[in-house]
Amino acid sequence: MQYVQFAIALTKSTGFAQMMNQLLAELRKIEGVEDRPSPVAGGCALFYFGKEFAHFHNTNELDLRLTKAIIRKLGMQHPPDSLHHPTRSPNSAWIEVRFSLASDIPKLVELVKLAITKL
């Protein structure tokens, strides 16, 4: 039984990693966007003409600097079960965006495009 649970978790993790790679491939098409190691958060971060505006907490969660006005306008909420920012203010300009389906990728690309217009 433990092997089955491990295999399911590994498959899910591999799927998330593939989606993260698909997302990164789409984001690299945007002029000025690049991914590289984050000097602050560690792991993979996204930069727009040298300025960090997002970073991955894991393969299915992007912490995105979107501005508090846009977060409110879009009705987005910080995840109540956040492991990385459990005490983040609801007034923060940053929001953790989770994705679990390939169909989430175009939505994330649009959010990133919106975020970089505010830098």
Secondary structure, DSSP 8 states (H G I E B T S, - for coil): -HHHHHHHHHHHHHHHHHHHHHHHHHHTTSTTEEEEE-TTT-SEEEEETTEEEEEEEETTEEEEE--HHHHHHTT----TT-SS-TT--TT-SEEEEE--SGGGHHHHHHHHHHHHTT-
